[in-house]
């Protein structure tokens, strides 16, 4: 395939960015999107030009690093798929593809397509954990009876990879889906009950400190989430937050 790539280039957080157009030939439909970007960068390096900086790690749809806005959609046109798992067969010969970083005040651009998502780390550090006694008297988790429906829902909430697509898709740049998934995975289990009050209060407080917007129930976050995290998590977090403050 022959493609035209329009890519956001920004040298540093302080620099003014702009879209740069690159023609690319010889793209195979079986390539992943990131492999296509690798080929572009190889051509740029061979020409003595600066390669396009983009974040990635596992390339298996697990780590959440490969955050790109592709033709206005977080992670591109294929549902329930991260950028690294998106293949070029989803595009056609002659297509123009626009590639941008996440757009949110809480996700400042570091360089080109790389954004700083450490705000998510700070939200998790505020309460997304269970304090466990590891002195040798730890109770086996399998010895605690848990309803299968709750266990399954907690597991599904825990599949959130923290990629930030929910924030990029939201008109308010809200992190409610991410935060609520991290709250829910503990709120549904007895191990998380002891710290439930402090957890939801601290995580919501940190989310606000980071500058994320609030939820207005548009639902774009769930639609664009590569792991299909449900909106019910937001309702659950709101319920937990209300109980914690009464």
Beta strands, then each sheet from edge to edge (+ up, - down):
strand 1: 3-9
strand 2: 18-24
strand 3: 69-70
strand 4: 73-74
strand 5: 96-100
strand 6: 109-111
strand 7: 114-115
sheet 1: 2+ 1- 5- 3+ 4-
sheet 2: 6+ 7-
end
